[in-house]
């Protein structure tokens, strides 16, 4: 039964382009992510085919060395960042709200914004090939190869800035998912009761929050090195100093920052696949997950421990034996929870009713591949073996086995959820054919790499003994790639000609998405979901209590028990029987469309493209930068002024954040991420200083006083922000406007004093790139200054709105701004002693 | 025990165990999914997932899970614990260069590997010869003595000072070779520990000799220390194992392992002992391009000094290494001259 009526009326039809530009609905955004990520899969895959052709035999000259390095680098970057996680998050977007009983994510416009930033960042990377050559230093971007002198192109900087834009997209998405899962669960669904896929996404976004913040810090420092220190510094000083240059162990600094992010990242890309594996194992074996609680605990353990193992990527890099031993222990420690999870899946099949449908074939295949990959990882965890495997194809084969086993599981996910998302059934025959070609191609591609393990990584020629293995791998690559064509054909054909899919095509499925239509209506269901009775029910909004009305909304479910009442609401019949008339006045209406996310996405992309060449590329790039700033300002204001309702359910599980409002929780998550970004940048300062020699370091600001006065200025401004909130709460417009105004004034004072300080320092020939201590000082306080500027943009916007009478009814925005502003002040309270007094 | 032995031991055990465990687990899994396939005519009394139920775990299977988990955990942890002993062996082995060991600084730069023997008892003969030609024997002797006796004055600085004064061209310490060096190839003795201190002159590289199972990262600004022993003579390839730019694939070098005596002779031919040289220079008896007499080799040879390649206290033929191209001048050549590829006395 299709849902016509006012719900769809706000959104254009799915067959129009406009629909996809303005939609904020989680299901649409999910589809956008899936389709776009598959595009990047093809792009990254074609690059791989190119260099596998180069590797057909040693001495081939199919690609030039620098083209080869670009292909290898961008293949890695695209696959890890622009394919794997977005693909997983396409499913997360679509399925998680359905599984937890939410109508959408907590911040639908931000969700759309994440997508557009993701698309823009990926296009930046694709375009970077044409800007003198894309980055060519490996996806790990080691220093000092990542220094502009070694990888000089604008395209190289564009790749890096594209990655930064991607990280911003991810951070916004992370905040969204964290707030949604923690505040939007249906009544009766405690955290323990989350479905496995949602659990995996929850842990993924927790890891993302902290890991990507560390990467952002690294990218900020690298972008400073490339755009400012090199772009501006070389025209002023003879030999500009850079963060990741040879002074003060810059190479090791990058390695630490990158791998602190990089190791959690591999679990970030794998966990959603793990979630899919558990869902599909449960459904297609017809058994509940064995040891479910322990599996969840194991996943939590991995998520935490993932931040404690990063130096196992650095066993040969001059770190001391004690640390190596510790990292060896934590690395082996982190493999153990995975053992538990693998065995859980295997034992779930016992006494099951296993059906070999395409989703299960892929997920079973993923399990077998993961077992192989995991075992080879233990080899790498033995430090003495790692000494020899370092930089060889053993590592390449290992991580492709584990990461592409994740892809395999997610492909199973496509088949699993395709009927739900499209309302059509895919062809089971083509699906099985796909699996056969895929599995053969996969092993033909990656297994020979173990035999040719002595080949160094990232070489385009190799010694003659391993030619056969490499040739098998090249053939396998093409078979593997071809198998995806089968999938595209299957899905496209089924979309148009496939049989109609029922609500629930899978016997023994458990989660809520299978209890509603295929595809679900725009707002998923009427009323709200509730598990209060111990089973899934759809509760109508409002309505008199007392009259009971049929069984819980479960297809072919358990014997009809008493309908549950919980003081005022009714259990309804199957969702398909919900009548239109129920969509009454009590139901709060949500918005689903906004053009501003796409506008901001476009503006940010223009800005970042411009920044890549702003200091090295003629007139075009600075012009683009200026245009980007204007567009960004305009679309941000449009976003801020737009009236957009994204109401929360009245009744929901919110533990442990019951007392915190939705928006405030989002701001807290954002600040947590920002803390880690500053942690990374401050950590870089500490690392450089220790590496250089703590007492040999210079204090840069010639006098303490400007810093001290600025500290007082900021602390006062925190006070005036609190006043603003109090006055808003009291409805006193005049005093609200004045306190906001004074805050703004104090902010300008801070920037003015800082600007004067910097002016004096520059006129003494002290530039950020003059010495390593100057770099730390200017960049760290500069990043803080950027936060002040952004804060003042928001404050200025709020002042303007306050003059127009806003915030007197609802002072939440002022309170939230206050939180951000206090954070900015607290950071300065740390920076002042660090850079002025030590 | 060489690095090869260390690696082969562990690798074999891991490979056998890993293949075994992998085969068993995969076979078990495939067997189970086959046995419990929906088509088979069994109906077990177990709870099955229901649509809309609150997710809970299975009623049975926890014990088997724990058993399997514990066994696999024990296997993994024991394996790694066992390798720890060998890790200590490798790491502590690199701490000190033994008396008969050779210490080489390896630098990755510009897609090439540069090698420099670390030796504070000897200087390259060519360098001393050049100093003598520029400033004469006495001045050279004075410079060398000053550097030897003053810990903070390096040989290169001392020689550079003197040569700069005498020569029309500018001579800086960086123009002076304190150690025997080469690019793209290096000689090592068979059966003795070779310690390598690896660093980089530009970007991150990784130096590895696959057949000798040794690797070391080459990081600019850092020095990584490790060691190896070549048990058999021959030529070994060294490659770069960290992406370093467009020349990464071609960044190779050859490590030539030669019998110990032959190595000592070759090295002796390349160098002069500092103390000896100072004596000879002060007495005006230093011979430019001359070979070390066998008596001198005997005097300075043996395994006494750290870092100094010992000579085979043999009789007869001394070696002319032929490096640098300077013809033997006043030195007496006894016995058949041989090239460095030849057989030592």
Interface residues (C-beta under 8 A of the other chain):
Chain A: X64 X65 X66 X69 X72 X136 X137 X138 X142 X143 X144 X145 X150 X188 X189 X193 X194 X195 X196 X246 X247 X249 X250 X251 X252 X282 X283 X285 X286 X287 X288 X289 X290 X291 X292 X293 X294 X316 X317 X318 X321 X324 X325 X328 X329 X332 X335 X336 X339 X340 X342 X343 X344 X346 X347 X348 X349 X350 X351 X352 X353 X354 X355 X356 X364 X367 X368 X371 X372 X375 X376 X378 X379 X381 X382 X383 X384 X385 X387 X388 X390 X391 X392 X454 X456 X457 X458 X459 X460 X461 X462 X463 X504 X508 X509 X510 X511 X512 X514 X515 X531 X534 X535 X536 X552 X553 X554 X555 X556 X557 X558
Chain B: X6 X7 X10 X11 X14 X18 X21 X22 X25 X26 X28 X29 X32 X33 X36 X37 X38 X44 X46 X47 X48 X49 X50 X51 X52 X53 X54 X55 X56 X57 X58 X59 X60 X61 X62 X64 X65 X66 X68 X69 X72 X73 X76 X77 X79 X80 X83 X84 X86 X87 X88 X90 X91 X202 X203 X204 X206 X208 X210 X213 X214 X215 X216 X217 X219 X220 X221 X222 X223 X224 X226 X237 X239 X240 X241 X242 X243 X244 X245 X246 X247 X248 X249 X250
